[in-house]
Amino acid sequence: MMKRMIVIAGLLLAGAAQAQVSSQQIGNQTYYSDGTTATKVGNQTYFSNGTTAQQVGNQTYYSNGTTAQRVGNQTYYSNGTTAQQVGNHTYYSNGRVCQTIGNQRHCN
């Protein structure tokens, strides 16, 4: 569940800028290299930029109006972006690629 949230959080960060972003997960906290943090409590995730996300089954609802639906290894976002999980890599339709190794995540 947290891995999905990280993938989704990575997409939120990808939409903001195309700079390299990495993250580290420690318990229910995720720390991003751009200074953003995320805290997961139950099915809610609270981002330090004020955005929140609620996970309900395979759907995620963001406070900024974005929604995401996960089907198998594919995630479909309401903004038209898609993501495909292949092993420890996530490939986004906007060209971003993220790799997860242990509790570290690196994106181009």
C-alpha positions in Angstrom: 0.0 0.0 0.0 2.8 2.5 0.9 4.6 1.6 -2.3 1.6 2.6 -4.3 1.4 5.9 -2.4 5.1 6.5 -3.2 4.5 5.9 -6.9 1.6 8.3 -6.8 3.5 10.8 -4.8 6.3 10.5 -7.4 3.7 11.4 -10.0 2.6 14.5 -8.1 6.2 15.6 -7.9 6.7 14.7 -11.6 3.9 17.0 -12.5 5.5 19.9 -10.6 8.9 19.7 -12.2 11.0 17.4 -14.3 14.1 17.7 -12.1 15.6 14.6 -10.5 13.8 13.6 -7.4 14.7 10.9 -4.9 12.9 9.7 -1.8 13.5 7.6 1.2 10.8 5.8 3.2 11.3 5.3 6.9 8.2 3.8 8.6 5.2 5.8 7.7 7.3 8.8 6.6 8.6 9.5 3.1 11.3 12.2 2.7 11.8 13.7 -0.8 15.0 15.3 -2.0 13.1 18.5 -2.9 12.2 18.9 0.8 8.6 17.6 0.6 7.6 15.0 3.2 4.6 12.6 3.3 3.1 10.9 6.3 0.8 7.9 5.9 -1.8 7.3 8.6 -4.2 4.5 7.8 -5.6 5.1 4.3 -4.7 8.8 4.4 -1.5 10.4 3.3 -0.6 13.9 4.3 2.0 15.8 2.2 3.9 18.8 3.6 2.8 20.9 0.6 -0.8 20.7 1.9 -2.0 18.0 -0.4 -3.7 15.0 1.1 -4.6 11.6 -0.5 -7.1 9.0 0.5 -6.8 5.4 -0.6 -10.0 3.5 -1.1 -9.5 0.1 -2.7 -7.6 0.6 -6.0 -8.7 4.3 -6.1 -6.7 7.2 -4.7 -8.4 10.6 -4.3 -6.2 13.7 -3.9 -7.3 17.0 -2.3 -6.2 18.8 -5.5 -8.9 17.0 -7.5 -6.7 14.4 -9.1 -7.8 10.8 -8.9 -5.8 7.6 -9.6 -7.0 4.1 -10.4 -4.6 1.1 -10.1 -5.3 -1.9 -12.3 -2.7 -4.6 -12.1 0.7 -3.0 -12.8 -1.0 0.1 -14.5 -2.1 3.3 -12.8 -4.4 5.7 -14.6 -4.6 9.3 -13.4 -7.5 11.7 -14.1 -5.0 14.2 -15.6 -4.3 11.7 -18.5 -1.0 10.4 -17.2 -0.5 6.7 -16.9 2.2 4.7 -15.0 3.4 1.2 -15.5 5.2 -0.8 -12.8 7.7 -3.3 -14.1 9.8 -4.8 -11.4 11.5 -2.0 -9.4 10.9 0.5 -12.2 7.9 2.8 -12.8 7.5 4.2 -16.3 5.3 7.3 -16.7 3.7 8.4 -19.9 5.3 11.8 -19.5 8.7 10.2 -19.9 9.6 10.1 -16.2 11.2 6.8 -15.0 11.6 6.0 -11.3 13.5 3.1 -9.7 13.0 1.8 -6.2 15.8 0.0 -4.4 15.0 -1.0 -0.8 13.5 2.1 0.8 15.1 4.5 -1.7 13.4 5.8 -4.8 15.2 7.7 -7.6 13.5 9.4 -10.6 14.9 11.2 -13.6 
